Amino acid sequence: MTWRESASFKDKSTGRRRMPKRKASKSTTIPEKDLARVLRRIPFFEDLSFSRLRRLAKVGRTERFSRGDTIISEGEAGDTLFVLQSGYVKVEHYDSVSRRRNILAILEPGDCFGEIAATTKLKRTATIRALTDVVVFSIDGTSFNVMLRDNPQMTLTIMRSLARKLYEADRMIETLVFRTVHARTARKILELAKQFGVKESGGKTRIALTLTHYDLAEIVGANRETISRVIKDFRADGCLEYAKKTILITDMNRLLAWIH
C-alpha cells in the first residue's frame, strides 16, 4: 500500500473519511549544549542568545521521521510547534468537495509549521507529511508561548512566517481561479525550480525532488490524467524532460511562455 492509499480511511460507523493518527517519531537525545549549537544554525532561532537557546533546548526535543510518515494531521488537536532541521515535508489539505488532496507547499530546513495551533489552540489546519527522511525540533505550545513573551523578536519571526504563508495562499487562489492547467503547472514547476533547482550543463535546471505525476497533480490542483497530458505537451514543446520522477527544465523561457 502506498502512502497515498493509506492517507485516509473510512470510519465504518460514520462512513466519513478519517486521517490516521500521527506516527510515533524516533526521539533523539542530544546534550543540551550541543542541541543549542544546532538550533543556533536554524534561521528561525537566529535572534536568540546562546543562553536562551540552551533554555529552549531543555524544553524541546529532536524527532526523526521517515519518508511518508505523517507528522501532524489536519483537523486534529495539538499545540506543538515544529522547526525543520533537515529534509523536506509537504503541507497537504483535503478538499471534501472535490475529494482531492492538494499539496499547498513544500517546506525546507529552517521552516516552521504548527505555529497556528501553538499560538491559538485551534485544530491543525493541514496535514504535514515527510517527503524525505526528516529531523525536526519540537516544542510544546505552553513553552513556546512563554518564549514568545520573553523574546519579542520571536513574535516578529512568527508574524513574518504567517504573512508569507498567507501571501502564498493568495497566490494559489489567484492561480487556481484565473489560470489554465498548463499555466498553473508551468508556474508551479518554475517555483519548484527556484526553491529546489540545481543547475546542469547546457543551461538546464534539475529539480532536486522526486515527484510523481500524482504529486504534481496535488501541487497544481488537477487530476493525474490531466497532468500526464500537460507534461507530455511540455516535453513535445521542448520545455522539459521527465524521467525517473525527476523534472529537468531544458528551456526556461519556453516554459515561462506557457504562463502568459
C-alpha positions in Angstrom: 0.0 0.0 0.0 1.4 3.4 -0.9 1.3 6.5 1.4 -1.5 7.8 -0.8 -3.7 4.8 -0.2 -3.1 5.0 3.5 -3.6 8.8 3.7 -7.1 8.4 5.0 -9.6 5.6 5.7 -13.4 5.3 6.1 -14.9 5.0 9.5 -17.4 2.2 9.3 -19.6 3.7 11.9 -20.0 7.1 10.3 -19.0 6.5 6.7 -16.7 9.5 6.8 -13.1 9.7 5.8 -10.6 10.0 8.7 -7.0 10.7 8.9 -4.6 8.3 10.6 -3.1 9.1 13.9 0.4 10.7 13.9 3.1 8.0 13.6 5.3 7.8 16.6 8.7 9.5 15.9 12.1 8.4 16.9 13.2 10.8 19.6 16.9 11.6 19.8 18.6 12.6 23.0 21.3 15.3 22.4 23.2 17.0 25.1 21.6 20.4 25.9 24.7 22.4 25.0 25.2 20.5 21.7 21.5 20.9 20.8 21.7 24.7 21.4 24.6 24.8 18.9 22.4 23.0 16.4 19.5 25.4 17.0 21.8 28.4 16.5 22.2 27.4 12.9 18.5 27.4 12.2 17.3 30.8 10.8 14.1 30.6 12.8 16.1 30.9 16.1 18.9 33.2 14.9 17.8 36.1 17.1 18.1 34.2 20.3 21.1 34.4 22.6 23.0 31.2 23.3 21.8 31.1 26.9 18.2 31.3 25.7 18.9 28.6 23.1 20.1 26.4 25.9 16.8 27.0 27.8 14.9 26.2 24.6 16.9 23.0 24.2 15.9 22.0 27.7 12.2 22.1 27.0 12.2 20.9 23.3 13.3 17.7 21.7 14.6 16.4 18.4 12.5 14.0 16.5 13.1 11.9 13.4 10.5 10.8 10.8 10.9 8.5 7.8 9.7 9.4 4.2 5.9 9.1 4.0 5.4 9.5 7.8 2.5 11.7 8.9 3.9 14.3 11.4 0.6 16.1 12.1 -2.9 15.5 10.7 -5.4 18.1 9.5 -8.3 18.6 12.0 -6.5 17.0 15.0 -5.9 18.8 18.3 -2.4 19.7 19.2 -0.2 22.7 20.2 3.3 21.5 19.3 5.4 23.8 17.1 7.9 22.1 14.8 11.0 23.5 13.1 12.5 21.5 10.3 16.2 20.8 10.8 16.9 18.6 7.8 14.9 17.0 4.9 11.7 18.2 3.3 8.0 18.0 4.2 4.8 18.7 2.2 1.8 20.6 3.5 -1.4 18.9 2.4 -5.1 19.9 2.6 -8.0 17.7 1.8 -10.9 19.3 -0.1 -14.1 17.5 0.9 -16.0 18.9 -2.0 -13.7 17.7 -4.8 -12.4 14.8 -2.6 -9.0 15.8 -3.7 -5.8 16.2 -1.6 -3.8 19.3 -2.5 -0.2 20.0 -1.7 -0.1 23.6 -0.5 3.6 23.9 0.0 6.9 22.1 0.3 8.9 23.2 3.4 12.7 23.0 3.7 15.2 23.2 6.5 14.7 26.3 8.7 10.9 26.5 8.0 8.4 26.0 10.9 5.0 24.5 11.0 2.3 24.1 13.6 2.6 27.8 14.7 -1.2 28.5 14.3 -2.2 25.7 16.7 0.7 26.5 19.0 -0.4 30.1 19.4 -4.2 29.8 19.1 -5.1 26.3 20.4 -7.1 25.9 17.1 -7.1 22.5 15.4 -4.5 21.7 12.8 -5.3 23.4 9.5 -3.2 21.0 7.3 -1.5 17.6 7.2 2.3 17.6 7.3 3.9 14.6 5.7 7.6 13.7 5.3 8.7 14.0 1.7 12.1 12.6 2.7 13.6 11.4 5.9 13.5 14.4 8.2 14.7 15.7 11.5 12.6 18.3 13.4 12.9 20.2 16.6 9.6 20.3 18.5 8.4 22.4 21.4 5.1 22.3 23.2 2.7 25.2 22.9 3.0 26.4 26.6 6.8 26.6 26.5 6.7 28.2 23.1 4.3 30.9 24.2 6.5 31.6 27.2 9.4 32.0 24.9 7.4 34.5 22.7 6.5 36.5 25.8 10.2 36.7 26.8 11.5 37.3 23.3 9.5 39.9 21.3 11.8 39.4 18.3 10.5 35.8 18.1 6.9 37.2 17.7 8.1 39.2 14.7 9.6 36.0 13.3 6.2 34.2 13.7 4.4 37.1 12.1 6.7 37.0 9.1 6.2 33.3 8.8 2.4 33.6 8.9 2.4 36.6 6.5 4.5 34.6 3.9 2.1 31.7 4.1 -0.9 34.0 3.7 0.8 35.6 0.6 1.4 32.1 -0.8 -2.2 31.1 -0.2 -3.4 34.2 -2.0 -1.2 33.4 -5.0 -2.5 29.9 -5.1 -6.1 31.1 -5.1 -5.3 33.5 -7.9 -3.6 30.8 -9.9 -6.5 28.3 -9.4 -9.2 30.8 -10.4 -7.6 32.6 -13.3 -5.0 30.3 -14.9 -5.4 27.3 -17.3 -4.0 24.0 -16.1 -1.0 24.4 -18.4 -0.3 27.8 -17.0 -0.7 26.6 -13.4 1.6 23.6 -14.0 4.3 25.8 -15.6 4.2 28.3 -12.8 4.4 25.6 -10.1 7.3 23.9 -11.9 9.2 27.2 -12.1 8.5 27.9 -8.4 9.9 24.4 -7.6 12.9 25.2 -9.7 13.5 28.4 -7.8 13.3 26.6 -4.5 14.9 23.3 -5.3 16.6 23.8 -8.7 20.1 22.6 -9.4 22.0 24.0 -12.4 23.1 21.4 -15.0 25.2 21.7 -18.1 23.8 23.4 -21.2 21.7 25.9 -19.2 19.4 23.2 -17.9 17.9 23.1 -14.4 17.1 19.9 -12.5 14.5 20.0 -9.7 16.2 18.1 -6.8 13.0 16.3 -5.7 11.4 13.1 -6.8 7.9 13.9 -7.9 5.3 11.5 -9.3 2.5 12.7 -11.6 0.2 12.2 -8.6 2.4 14.6 -6.6 2.4 17.2 -9.4 -1.4 16.8 -9.6 -1.8 17.6 -5.9 0.6 20.6 -6.2 -1.2 22.0 -9.2 -4.8 21.2 -8.2 -5.7 18.8 -11.0 -6.1 15.1 -11.6 -3.2 12.8 -12.6 -4.5 12.1 -16.1 -4.6 15.9 -16.9 -1.1 16.4 -15.5 0.2 13.5 -17.6 -1.1 15.2 -20.7 0.3 18.6 -19.7 3.8 17.0 -19.1 3.5 15.3 -22.5 2.8 18.7 -24.1 5.7 20.4 -22.3 8.1 17.6 -23.5 6.8 18.0 -27.0 7.4 21.7 -26.9 11.0 21.2 -25.7 10.4 22.8 -22.3 11.5 19.9 -20.1 12.3 16.3 -19.7 10.7 13.9 -17.2 12.3 10.6 -16.2 12.6 8.6 -13.0 10.2 11.0 -11.2 12.7 13.9 -11.9 12.0 17.1 -13.8 14.7 18.6 -15.9 13.9 22.0 -17.3 15.6 22.3 -20.7 14.3 25.7 -21.8 13.2 28.1 -19.0 11.9 30.7 -21.5 9.7 28.3 -23.4 8.2 27.0 -20.1 7.6 30.6 -19.0 5.7 31.3 -22.2 3.0 28.8 -21.2 2.1 31.1 -18.3 1.1 34.0 -20.5 
